Amino acid sequence: MGIFPSTRMRRLRQNDWTRRLVRDESLTVNDLIWSVVVSDTASPVEPIAAMPGVERLSLDALAEAAKEAQELGIPAMAIFPHIDPKLKNDGGTEAFNRDGLVPQAIRVIKDAAPDVGVICDVALDPFTTHGHDGVMDGERIVNDDTVACLVEQALIQAEAGCDVVAPSDMMDGRVGAIRDALEAGGFQNTMILSYAAKYASAFYGPYREAIGSAAALKGDKKTYQMDPANRDEALREVELDIAEGADMVMVKPGMPYLDIVRSLSDNFAVPIVAFQVSGEYAMIEAAAANGWIDGDRAMLESLTCFKRAGASGIITYYARRAARLLAE
């Protein structure tokens, strides 16, 4: 190991070309998954107050967004539904409507931009009056009954043309049940992106406003989402989901859990996806709006950090903005 002055670490930092040449990680548009909220009440868009710059999109607006994603080279879009509250009930049965908002949104993206992949959440919270991800028995989330509902939801999404179903509920055994159902239903090529390490986080608040579940949520989700203090549990969850048939696994939230991304990347030879969640987005935007940080620089830096930690892909509300900047 050299010592000063024979070793001067700044030599490699002094020029733009040397910095680019020796850079460990480079963020590209190929790393981005665009998180979008589609709504059956938007006409054509509705601003989301807690997420400046993000809007709920009508199906027509979604089609235009998909075309733009394809033009920018964004590989995939992850769609999240905001439905009319009148369609919600305790069982979240609108999730099983083959002509519902999500199947329509899948078809719209596929028609408008065939080269853009479609990723769909598999969870009941956008469809339930209580705001939880599963079936409730009193105050308890019932695991196995919920899994049966998730299987039906995933099959409906696959039938509509979804490329990747993404169970985000954190119920035990749901990946294996969904994989078996997809195989039996002839959807052998439908991928599963498991929310394998999803934490009971305070960073989801703006998203819950975006999909309309914030006011409805009764209690918290700590009996099924993971304790933020736990790392080894994430390794166990990921190992189980891979064994059950997950093609990719996710860490959610992203930035506060870069150590988890790194641990999973070091221990498992599967693609790791990080989700830069709504709270992370809102914090960057709020600080930038107050002039405390350079918003574009902070945004690109945060996305690069996911790559450095070992993420293969990043779900982010910034995908379009980042893609434009990277193209420049």
C-alpha positions, 0 to 999 in steps of 0.5 A: 500500500503506497503512502503520500507523496508516492500515492496521491488519491487526488490524481485520478480525480483531477479531470472529468475524463479520468473520473469517468474512466475509473468510475465504479458504477454508472447510472443509465436509463436501463436501470430505471423503472418508472413508478406511475399512479393510474386513476379512474377519476383523473381527467386527464391528470390529478396532482398529488399534493404530497408529491410535487411533480407527480400526478395521477394519470387517466388511461389516456394520459397513461398511454402518452406516458408509456409512449414517452417511456418507450422513446426515452428507453425506460425499460419498464413501468410499474403501475399503481391504481387509484380507484373510485372509493365507491368501488372499495370494500372490506374484501377488496373484490375490485382487484378481481375485476377482469375489466377493472382499472389495472387490467385496462391499464396493462392493455393501454400500455401494451397497445401504446408502447409494446417495448415497455415492460409492465410491472403490477403490484399484487396486493389488496390495499388500493381496493380495501376500505380498511387500507390493509394488504390482505383479508381481515378477520376482526383486527387480524390479517388472515394469511392463507385467505389473503394468499388465495386472493393474491393468486386470483389477482395475479392470474387476472393481471397475467391474463391482461398481459402483465409481464411481471407480477409483484406481490407486495403484501408480505404474506407467507407463502404467496410467491410459491402459490402464485408461481404454481398458479401461473404455471398451471394457467399457462403463464410460464413466462410471467415473471415474479418480482417479490417484495421480499424485504419490505419494511414497516416504514414511515416513508410510505405516507405520500404513496398512501395519499396517492392511491387513496388509502391513507385515510382508510388505513386502520392501525398499522402493518407491523404484523406483516411488513418487516421491523426496520431494525432487522437485517438477517430476517431479510436474508431469510425472506429472500432465500424463501422467495427465491426457493418458491420461484421469484425471478427478482426480489425487492428491497423497499424502501430504498435509500434508508436500506442500502445496507440491505440491498448490499447484503442481498447482492452479496449473498444471492445471485438474482436481480435485486430491485430497490424501490425509491419510495414516495417519502424519499421522493417527497423529501428531495423535492421539499428540500429542493423547493426550499433551495437547500439542495440542488434537486437534479443533482440530489436525485441523480446521486440518490439513484447512483447510490442504489447502483453502488449498493448492488441494485440491478434496477430502481423503481422510482417516480423520477424515472422520466426526469432522470432519463431526460437528464441522462440523455443530455 
